[in-house]
Amino acid sequence: MRNLFNFIIRNSHWLVAILLIAFSFYLVFACNSYQRSVYLTSANRVMGWTYAVANNVTSFLHLKKNNQQLLERNAQLERDLFALKAQMELKAEDDSVAVEAFVVDTTEQVRFDFIPAEVVNLSFAGPNNFITLNKGASHGVRPDMGVISQRGVVGVVSNVSDRFSMVIPVINPKFRLSAKLKNSENYGSVSWNGKNVRQAQLGELPKHESFQVGDTVITSFSRIFPKRLVIGTVSGMGESKDDNFNTFTIQLATDFYSLQDVFIIRDALYEEQKTLEETLQ
């Protein structure tokens, strides 16, 4: 307490000056309407700017949480979409059956589920590109799971740790996927020639296969991906290694330069199908 009194005594002239200045400002703004209106306007602007900055900071701090919630919501929408497609297919089959001795079970379990994940690393260092995701075995991820973005196919999970997984993307020479043109029944194979990360090649199609620039390329038979997932669009003819087949250049739907969020496909029937098919190998 003695130190406080000594401080006030030593700086009494400054304290008196501050009090007088504050009282002067009070008289100016209290007794003059013009100065008071200028003060209130300026104060409102400062407070408005302060609130805007505080709101932006708060929004930034919650950005990651909001983004995760959005990913989970998108994953749920993907589940609902595949469930709706499954019901439509069952309905079409039911309408086409003339014999009514068998009843289609409409309560069949939805086959595909989706795990939202974030890209934590993406390598464009060479032809053997890879992607690292922040979801691993503890989240239900295992090798040979398909990975898609909100726009199209991304790749296939190759290796998994407890909390991370590595993906072989479409833009890797090791990647192969059965595919076809949307309005065709002829199947081919999608691969990458190691040149352009925005393009891939759809080959092994019959020579008579016709196309138009902009035709959609979708998945066909695959143990990993559902049917009719978008891969990209035809941008022109490609170089074919066999004169008996056509090769098309396709513009990939997924932009790997800006890829941040993906969905890992979990197939409830994968193990059953894999085990059955391996009995003939």
FENTANOR-V90397 format. One record per pair of residues at least 6 apart in sequence whose ideal C-beta (glycine too) atoms are under 6 Angstrom apart, sorted by the first residue. I is the first residue (numbers start at 1). GAP is how many residues later the second one is. If there is no record, write none. Layout:
I,GAP
I,GAP
This chain:
28,7
29,6
29,7
29,10
71,45
71,190
72,44
75,39
75,41
75,188
78,36
82,30
83,27
90,14
94,10
111,157
111,158
112,114
112,153
112,155
113,153
114,149
115,20
115,149
116,147
117,16
117,17
117,18
117,145
117,147
118,16
118,143
119,12
119,140
119,141
120,12
120,14
121,11
122,9
123,6
123,7
127,46
127,67
129,40
129,42
129,43
130,36
131,36
131,38
132,32
132,34
133,32
135,6
136,24
136,25
136,26
136,27
136,28
136,29
137,23
137,25
138,24
141,19
141,24
141,123
142,18
143,14
143,17
144,80
145,12
145,119
145,120
146,10
146,78
146,79
146,119
147,7
147,8
147,20
147,115
147,117
148,6
148,115
149,105
149,113
151,102
151,103
152,78
152,79
152,101
152,102
153,76
153,78
154,15
154,100
154,108
155,12
155,13
155,14
155,15
156,12
156,68
157,8
157,10
158,8
158,10
159,7
168,6
168,7
170,30
171,21
171,26
173,21
176,13
176,15
177,13
178,9
178,42
178,43
178,44
179,11
179,23
179,38
179,40
179,41
179,52
180,7
180,40
181,34
182,34
182,36
186,19
186,20
186,23
187,33
188,14
188,15
188,16
188,17
189,14
189,15
190,10
190,12
190,41
191,10
192,8
193,8
197,59
198,54
199,50
199,52
200,50
200,52
201,37
201,46
202,15
202,46
202,48
203,44
204,41
205,40
205,41
207,37
207,39
209,37
211,23
211,37
213,21
214,19
215,19
216,17
217,14
217,15
217,33
218,10
218,12
219,6
219,8
219,10
230,23
232,18
232,19
232,20
232,21
233,18
234,14
234,16
235,14
235,16
236,13
238,9
238,10
238,11
240,7
